Amino acid sequence: MNVALTGSRGFIGSHLKTRLEKDGHKVIEWDLRQDPPQCIKDFDPKDCNYVIHLAAYANVRQSIKDPQKYWKNNVENTTRIQKICHYNNIPLMYASSSCIHNWWLSPYGTSKKVNEETAFEHQVALRFTTVYGDGARENMFIPKLLDGKVDYVTKHTRDFIHVDDVVEAIILLMNKNIRLLKPAYDIGTGIGNQVHTLADIAGYNDLPLVNGEECEAQDNTANNADLLQLGWKPTISIDEGIKSFYKYAEETING
């Protein structure tokens, strides 16, 4: 199958691209950095059988500083892609966020709310929780934790899901008949972890505990019952992942 993929060089997209190619699919990389995107202007519906749209700005706090940037990239491009797929009868999955459940807190959350409101029938929103793994942004909590660069912890509860489990969820949904899928799926483990507890596991027992930003939801634990019913389940737990990382690091240092 020919799969058009935006964000193919980003965090989740790069992992998904590798998996799609491993499964024998041809990946067509759509670059959205131009305005308007050249890939959209040159689009030929005969070129692809499926579209997965992952390109988006995803930093909640940054969206407060530059809301117009988030609107232009996250909303305008997504709306174009939704229309293209609808009028050419091409299945579409697109990146949403757990922020949708508290969308009014930030321009980022608002952009995802608009995405879901403008979607057509049989277009599926992927509501990612807090994704971590190789290639994640360095300013995210888990990379900072593993790199020893955490200055404080918050009282937030977060559903940390490994990027490999995210990819498996996307592949599972892609292989289903999109007409039988629901308009949106929470993509998370369904297990909430208190941020400061994870810091304790990593050995940070004396970091300042703060409330966190008002633009961030207190708890983003996924309601993943619909995804579980389709046969998916997470395989990597965040606490075991952190313990394994430090065990590996200690064994490497000690030979």
Secondary structure, 3 states (H helix, E strand, C coil): CEEEEECCCCHHHHHHHHHHHHCCCEEEEECCCCCCCHHHHCCCHHHCCEEEECCCCCCHHHHHHCHHHHHHHHHHHHHHHHHHHHHCCCCEEEEEEHHHHHHHHCHHHHHHHHHHHHCCCCEEEEEECEEECCCCCCCCHHHHHHCCCCCCEECCEECEEEHHHHHHHHHHHHCCCHHHCCCEEEECCCCCEEHHHHHHHCCCCCCCEECCCCCCCCECCCCCHHHHHCCCCCCCCHHHHHHHHHHHHHHHHHC
